Amino acid sequence: MNTINLYEGELTLNKNFVLRKSNREYSLYNIVTDFKYTITPYLFYVLKIFQHNCTNLTQIKHYFESEKITDNINSVNALIKSKLEFKNLIIESDNPSKKKDIYKIIEQRNDQIFEFTPEGIDFLITNKCNLKCPHCYRNSTSKDKLEKINLDRLYKLFDEMEYLNVHSFKITGGEAFLCPELFDLVSYASTKRIHTSILTNATIPFSQKWLSLLAKENISLGISLDGATPQTHDIIRGNGSFVKTMHNLDKLLENRVNYSLTFTINSINKTEIEDFLTLVKNRLKNKFVFFNFIERIGRARHENDILSIDQKEKREIRKRLVTFKKMYSTEFKIGVVDNNALENTEEELQKITEKGNFVLCKAGLSLLAIDAQLNVYPCIYGIGGVEEYPVANLNDDSLINIWNHSSKLDVFRGNLKTENLPACYSCNFQNKCNLKYCRLRPLYEGGKFIDPVSFCMKNILNYNSLNS
């Protein structure tokens, strides 16, 4: 438990924690464990004071009394002391002269349906890749151009994100480790109150310099591994890729680097799911494993549709994954993403009900994406498709001005309703389907903004009937 006397000394909020306030809740986010806690408004404001000042509970209590604010400081002390997950939440300041703002709390007001500031930002650093996977939604190849990165503006972006309590920054591609500026960018990111993750195929060797940086608490990797054997993985990822990735995974384990694994289920590797989990348990020993199902998008739609799995088989696999989640719950966490599935959980169905007739997803509500030229988009599917959806550029404006004032984001924030989507509104699956909320993937595929995605259940059934 926290052994610091919270009533004395120059104390501040640990940089591993991010505070966020929205229209719905007050939350505390741990950028190391990647876990969010819902907290009371009172605890939120006390912790906010610690974030912006070097202080203690005695000083806060005196301040509240002078401002005639009803305080319950003792309950804050008891809560922080009693919860293991709040260990080291409040720490001694290493620079007490740095913060003396006297309890000013940043407030912003918005009337639309969106977070006060973004929760996360995805950064497509390049579309260039050293592999040519048959299911790549971006059609990435080694022939794609490697863009020059404006590091100075990205450093400033991290400063803005930290100030605005953006807690997650995801670097994706292509293959991010092909970019020569990546090391400097991640080095700067590691100094911020932000969790930075890098998506990679992990086939490029990691130097000791890289391994030392990746071992930082607020840095993690998301690694693709699509088989339990070289024979299966290499059919999907290319000859020799399994051995290269496994060698790198061993290095990451030796250096205590945080990473998760993603296994994209398709017709080739579907029989190796259990063997894959055994491999994770016995050798790789990471904390998070994610399964998703191949989608008929990008290269998998036109060139490699043979990788697809039919709905009946997918339902059976989902049932097995539920069993595996329970079986391995003490070893690691298993997450499952299936955009085609309609057998939603009660929680997912409740979220659909709560949205009513509004077309809402994370794009523009809690999430933004940017590309190598620093164009800003509602999400990653606004970048590089048949039709793009840029809303601004960070070279011309600040992150918060773009978030609050870009009119192209309004359509994602309650200005579009399900009755404005003819195909979805007339679909028998609309009350169970989350894909109706996605407006940028239809554009990415070459459709219209109001069209359904090509791999939704209705389109899959039409596709199967036409090809039967």
Summary of the structure (lengths in Angstrom):
residues: 468
radius of gyration: 23.3
end to end distance: 62.5
largest distance: 76.4
contacts: 1455
relative contact order: 0.09
helix: 38%
strand: 16%
